Amino acid sequence: MTAPLSMFWFIPTQGDGTYIGSDIGHRPADFPYLEQIAIAVDRLGFEGVLLPTGKGCEESWIVATALAAATERLKFLVALRPGVTSPAFAARQAAALDRISRGRLLLNVVVGGDAAELAGDGVFLDHDARYEQAAEFLTVWRRMLSGEKVDFEGEHLKAFGAELAFPPVQTPHPPLWFGGSSDAAIELAADQTEVYLSWGEPVDQVAEKIERVRAAAARRGRRLKFGLRIHLIVRETAAEAWSAANRLISKVSDDAIAATQAMAAKSDSVGQARMTALHGGRRDNLEIAPNLWAGLGLVRKGAGTALVGDPETVAQRLREYQAVGVDTIIASGYPHLEEAFKVAELLFPHLGVGERGRQRHATIGGEFGVRAAATS
Ligand SMILES: Cc1cc2nc3c(=O)[nH]c(=O)nc-3n(C[C@H](O)[C@H](O)[C@H](O)COP(=O)(O)O)c2cc1C
């Protein structure tokens, strides 16, 4: 029996909806809705949730802290941009959230790839300099979380006598996950992080990146784990799943596609360029590998692909990623509340995960059901 995949879901802090790339059926990212999603996925047996960061997102640390109080087991993979705060401030935030959540914090280190947006955050470094700065940031952050008093003088950052009064629950520190596909990103991931994440490229492209990260880590005597960030559109039949995929982008205008592609073209992110290359901004030929659909990438930056199909087929495709080294899937689907139930109910039984959320209540039959009848 193949090992179970670890399944994460996504908290849509940018907003959610029935039709991507359109205002029709749009759901704002208001907190009660995000809380509903978190409570649902906690029950359904997802191991954790990813919270993105950026100018268009409700603030990830604040949202994660509030959701931690509303959930029991769910882990919070909170995105962190190293250039935006000092390492000492980020270290105090991480230690506090790790304590408040009773050891459920994971960090997703992302340097960002949009120069105009980063300028708004006060970050003016070019691509590779951002990674140099991130390396210095993580050096100070990790040493502080591990209990050291830190004196550090780097090219970008300085800290003297930096230390934590209150330690995190997890030792030596909450795990560092990481997303970035450039050479600079892979060197930093290999050097200082624990889990390397890729967006949902075709299996051979993900395998090639995993090999590069493994080799870079091996040169340092380290080993990483690997995760895949991808959307899922799972229905009882393949025909229903493809119809749901096409419906999702059915309100998208050519102008909306052009605007997203123009924004993506301005990014200096290698990972974004790899995603854009999969569809080239065209509506035809969106199934770029068996069951791998690039339709979301037309109007969504970042993770732009979905596995589409019946439960057996999607499970088999996920197993193909697992065979090249992936052990965690960070999934999502629009709208995130309903699709979390679909993934858990249709797909989890084929992956051997989420057993707890599927506990059956014995025989329910008759108009009020056996249990109801027995008590009424
Ligand atoms: C799984 C995953 C999640 C990401 N989440 C974010 C995010 O929340 N905010 C953000 O600015 N960038 C995010 N990124 C993008 C990284 O910051 C990105 O890869 C960066 O633009 C540098 O790209 P490069 O090393 O591929 O050139 C994410 C990347 C991956 C793979």
The ligand as a Gaussian input file, in Angstrom:
#p B3LYP/6-31G(d) Opt

LIG

0 1
 C        3.374000      27.202000      -3.415000
 C        3.766000      28.621000      -3.623000
 C        3.126000      29.627000      -2.923000
 C        3.458000      30.956000      -3.104000
 N        2.817000      31.922000      -2.384000
 C        3.136000      33.223000      -2.558000
 C        2.501000      34.234000      -1.789000
 O        1.639000      33.967000      -0.959000
 N        2.876000      35.516000      -1.997000
 C        3.851000      35.862000      -2.905000
 O        4.158000      37.017000      -3.039000
 N        4.475000      34.909000      -3.637000
 C        4.143000      33.619000      -3.487000
 N        4.777000      32.648000      -4.212000
 C        5.688000      33.063000      -5.243000
 C        7.108000      33.134000      -4.786000
 O        7.297000      34.302000      -4.061000
 C        7.866000      33.121000      -6.086000
 O        8.127000      31.923000      -6.523000
 C        8.725000      34.280000      -6.256000
 O        7.966000      35.110000      -7.074000
 C       10.106000      34.096000      -6.764000
 O       10.123000      33.369000      -7.882000
 P       11.302000      32.573000      -8.526000
 O       12.313000      32.138000      -7.549000
 O       10.559000      31.435000      -9.150000
 O       11.897000      33.507000      -9.571000
 C        4.473000      31.306000      -4.034000
 C        5.140000      30.295000      -4.742000
 C        4.793000      28.960000      -4.550000
 C        5.512000      27.908000      -5.332000

